[in-house]
Amino acid sequence: MKNIVLSVLCFALFAGCAVKTTDDLKPTMDKYQTPIGDLYIKVLGHASIMMVFFDNVIYVDPYSSVANYKRLPKASLILITHDHYDHFDIKAIKEILTPQTQVMAPKTVTDKLTGIVQRYQPLANGESAQYKGIRIDAVPAYNIADKDSKGKLYHEPGVGNGYILNFANLRFYIAGDTEVTPEMKNLTNIYVAFLPKNLPYTMSDDMFVQAAIMLEPKFVYPYHYDTIDKASLEKQLQPNIKVK
């Protein structure tokens, strides 16, 4: 069943898995005009995102279960939020990797990249990096309330990252696996937000709406979800925030 779903997804998104260039992909992607150039975005599934900025292909948390990465363009930059298997997938990374690919991730991830990736940079909460005119800010992503059967938070503070990609003054926020945190409340000027929505690992529907209203993005993408009631979310967020 998984292979059937992947094949259908691949056909729908990437023309029968024949697409090899970013120009072929752009018509299937959302386009945003930033002060430093056009940005194209596609949520591939789960927490996996692909962005195209000029000739640069940026992936966030590539995951083999949601896309055939062998058929997608090679990565210029890969951002990994944390080391859970559905976010840090070595198989998917290898399929889009080149010697020039840059990987940015928490230290718990970069410690495992030796001998696999030639160019990588650890980023901790509060640190920033530059890539082709884009400033990338690593921000906290963690649970506050939800714990596993052993009483441990699913995502501990200080371990995983969310990311803000700054295209001059236009800011795109990828929340990572997180609940609504005190640090999130201090984020400002977010134009597009990607917010997770699945209990117990990330946000409930109410948390999602709370986060979106607090951040006030122009557009919000629910991602990392099992089920979604888009009409309900739109009703609670419109007219100021558009659900993508």
Sequence and secondary structure as in RCSB ss.txt:
>XXXX:A:sequence
MKNIVLSVLCFALFAGCAVKTTDDLKPTMDKYQTPIGDLYIKVLGHASIMMVFFDNVIYVDPYSSVANYKRLPKA
SLILITHDHYDHFDIKAIKEILTPQTQVMAPKTVTDKLTGIVQRYQPLANGESAQYKGIRIDAVPAYNIADKDSK
GKLYHEPGVGNGYILNFANLRFYIAGDTEVTPEMKNLTNIYVAFLPKNLPYTMSDDMFVQAAIMLEPKFVYPYHY
DTIDKASLEKQLQPNIKVK
>XXXX:A:secstr
 HHHHHHHHHHHHHTTTT  SHHHHGGGSEEEEETTEEEEEEEEETTEEEEEETTEEEEES  TTT  GGGS   
SEEE   SSTTT  HHHHHHH  TT EEEE HHHHTT TTT SEEEE  TT EEEETTEEEEEEEE  SS B TT
S BSS TTTEEEEEEEETTEEEEE  S    TTGGG   EEEEEEEE TTTS  HHHHHHHHHHH  SEEEEEEE
S   HHHHHHHHTTTSEE 
